[in-house]
Structures are given as structure tokens and as C-alpha cells.
Amino acid sequence: MDAANHLHHPPAGSPIPPGLLSGFARREVVRGCLLATPASARDQVFVVESGRLRVYLAGENRELSLSFLGPGDIYTTHTPTYVAAVADSVLNVIDTPTFARRLASDPSITPVMMRVLGRLLANAVHLIEDLAFREVPARLARFLLGLAERRGQPTDDGWLIPLDLGTEDIASLLGSTRQTVSSLLNQWEREGLLQRHGRRSLRVRSLAVLAEYCPESVGQPTERPAPRG
């Protein structure tokens, strides 16, 4: 389950509103490039054209991912987070004061901004809840249930879940380690709960059994037979 060109594609960004990129400068960044830090003096807004970026917090010995940005997403360097490219990417960049004037005059931009900020806030709240109240198996179960709810496909023998994230990226999102997440996935595979389906997806045999690892989970899709024909 490599991180290759990663992402559980934050549901790919909405189409960029017509005319949004007027005045933006196009910038190419390579994988590993650090675009922003909490102490950065740069104050810019960027729209992701292609590639993948990670938004995260970092301490002396630990990093916690808040979100991954994909094509169509808008973000700003003026936040107390780190932003790094996890794949070669193309961005459209503009300084924040100019963008603020654009935002005031073009309301079509607001929904795109709110979608990204809403996802970041939700991810941050979930991360806090997980670290405070859930052990790693419950965090991983809830993560997989969320993927099943958003992107899962019912089949004759379970649910097929796209999984473009690498194990290390999942661990970072869950506030855990790569070794712990990998061990859990291997354990659940041995127990027959899930099966690796190619390199970028998992088949979960039973969402109800998976939910037993996280009994407080709500909103997971109801088990139902796969459509035939």
C-alpha cells in the first residue's frame, strides 16, 4: 500500500470558478518542497492545479496530518500549519491582500474556500477526539468506515474501498505510527475482516464487524447486497 502519488483524493476539488485564476502566477513545485511553515513570512493564497499537498502540524518528534489538498482546492500560507508537496504539483499563486479584494467582489469563490476550511476543521476535531478518546484500532476502524461511507462500493462479498493513501500517510492522519497501522491491517487481513484488493483498495468483508472496533461510530452505510447485472 504505497503512497505512490497518494491520496484518498480529498474528494477531488470542485471545478474552479470561471475567472478565478485571473491575476494568479503559475508555479511548479517538486515532491518534498515545503511551501509554508508557522513562522513563514510568505502570505499567499494558492489554488492546486495538479498534484498533492499535505497540511500538517509538527512538533519535535511527531507530525499530525490535518488534510491533503488536491486539484481545485484553495489554501493559504497564512496559517499555523506546515504545507508540503507530497507529489510534484502545479499551483496558481497570488498574494493574500489581492485575493481578499477578489473575494469581496466575486462571491463564487467563497464556496470553494469554505469547503476546504470545513474539511480542515472537521479533520482537526476528529483528530482531537481520536487522540483523547480512542485507541488506534478504533481510529483506524472509524477511518475505514468513513471511506466506505463516502466512496465505498458494495459487492457480493463486502465493500470495496478505494485507498490511495500510503500506510504512513494514514498513520499520520490517525496520530499513530506506520508500524502500528501496518500491523493492524495485517492482523485484520489474517482474521478475514479485510482483504487487499490490488495496491490501491481494500475489500472489507463486513462493515458491522468493523464497526465493533469503534462502537460509537455513526453514519456508516448499511450493509446491502451488491447490485447485479
N, C-alpha and C positions, 0 to 999 in steps of 0.2 A: 504494500500500500504506500507507494512512494508519493512524494509531494509534487511530482512532476507537473509543472505548470498548474499547479494546485487549484484548490478552491472547491468548496461546496458551493460553487458560484453563488456569491450572495446573490439571491435571485437576481439575475443579470439586471443591471440598471435600466431604468425606464428610458425610452427614447429621449435624446437630448432635445429640448425645445428649440424650434427654429430660431436662428439668430442668436442663440445663447453664447456661442463661441466668438462672436464679434469682439475684437479687441484682445483676445487671448493669444498668447505666444505658444507655439507647439514645442514640446521638449521631450526628448528621448532619454530614458534612464535605464541603466542595466540592472540586472538582478543583484541584490545586495546593497544597492545605493540607499543611503539614509537621507531621506528628504527633509525630515524635521525632527527636532528634539524639544523637550520642555524649555530649554534655555536658548533655543534658536532665535535669532533676531529677525529672520525672514517672516514676513506677514503676507502670505499669498493664499489665493484660492485656486484649486485645480480641479479639472474635470478629467476623469480617466477615459482615455480613448481606447486603449487596449492594454492587456497585461493584468497584473495583480499586485496590490499593495496591502501591507499589514499595518494595522493601527494597534499599538500596544503600550503597556506600562512596563517599566523596568526598574528593578532595584539592584542591589549589589550582587545578589546571587540568583535572581529569579526574574522571569518575564511573564507577563499575562496579556494574552491577546484579547482585544476588545471587539475587533471586527476585521474583515477582509474586504477591500474595495475592488470592484470590478468595473468593466466598461459601463459608462453612463453615470457613475457615482461622482458626487461632488464632495470635496472636503477642504479644510483649511489648515494651514500650518500653525495658526494662532491658537493652539490648544496645548494643555499639559500632557501631551502624548508623544510617542515616537511614531514615525511613519517611515516604513522601509519597503522597497520593492522586493517582492519575492519571485518575480519573473521580469524579464525585460518588458518594459512598459513605455507607452506613449501618453503624455499628459498635455493638457492645454491649460496654461497658467496665466493668472492675472493678479495684480496687486489687490489687496483687500479693500482699500478705500474706493478704488474704481468699481470693484464688484458690488460694493454696498450701494453705490449710486445706481448701478444697473438693476439691482434687486428692488430698489424703491420704485423704479419706473417700469419694471416688467414682472408682473405677478406670476407669470407662467413658470418662473424659475423656482418659486417657493416650494411647490410640492416635491420637487427633486431634493431640495435641501432637507425638508422635513423627513423624507423617507430615510435618508442616510443617518441623520441625527437621531431619529426614532429608533433605528436599529442599534446604533451605538449605545443609547441609553438602556434599551432592553437587554442587550448583551451584558452591559455593566451590572445591572440589577441582578440578572441571573447568575453572574459570576460571584457576586457578593453573597447571594443566597446559597449557592453551592459550597463556597468556602466555609460559610458559617454553619450550615445545617446538614450537608450531605457528604457522605463518604464517596470515594472515587467511583465505585460500581454504580451508585445511584446517579452520579453526574453523567457517566457515560451512557447509562440506560436512557436518561432523560434527553441527552443529545441525540441519540439514535431515534427515539420516539418522535422528537421534533422534526428530524429529517423525513421520517416516514409520513408525518402529518403534512409536511409542505411539498414533498417531492416523491414520496413512495408510490410504487405501482403494485397493486395486488396481483398475485399469481396463484396457481393451483396449490403451491406448497409454501405459501408465506407471503412476504412483502419484499420486493426488490427496491433497495435504497441506493441511489447514486452517492458515491463517496469519493469526491475528487481531492479531498484533503488528505495530506500525509499524516501518519501517526503522530509525528512531532507537532504538527500544527493543531491536531485535535487535543493533544495533551496541553498545549499552551492555552487553548480556549477553555479547558476544564481546570486549569490551575494544578495540573499534575505533571508527571514525567512521561517521557516516551516509553520507558521500560514498563511502567505500571499499566499504561493503556494497552501496549502491545501484549502484555501478559494476560490482561483481562479478555481481550479479543480472542487470543489463542485458547484460553480456558473455555469461553463460551462456544467456540467452534468445536472443541473436543466434546463438550456436553451436548452438542447438537442444536443449540439455540440459534446459531447463525452459521452461515457458510459464505466464504469469499467467492464472489462471482466475477471472475476476471480481476483486473487490477484496480478498477475504479467503482466497484459497487459491492454491496453485501446483500445476502438474502437472509432475512430474519424469519425464522420458522413460525413464531407466534408473538405478536405484539403483547398479548395478555401476559405471557410468561415474562417477557422483557420488562413489562410494567411492574412486575412483582419486586424488581430490584429498586424501584422508585415509586412506592405506593401512593405518594402524594401527587404524582403526575396527573394532569388533567388535559383533556383535549386531544388525546391520541386517537387516530382513526379507528373506527370499528372494524373488527375482523369481518371479511366478507369474501366469498369465492371470487376468483378472477373471472372477468368476462370471457366468454368463449367465442370462437369464430373469428 
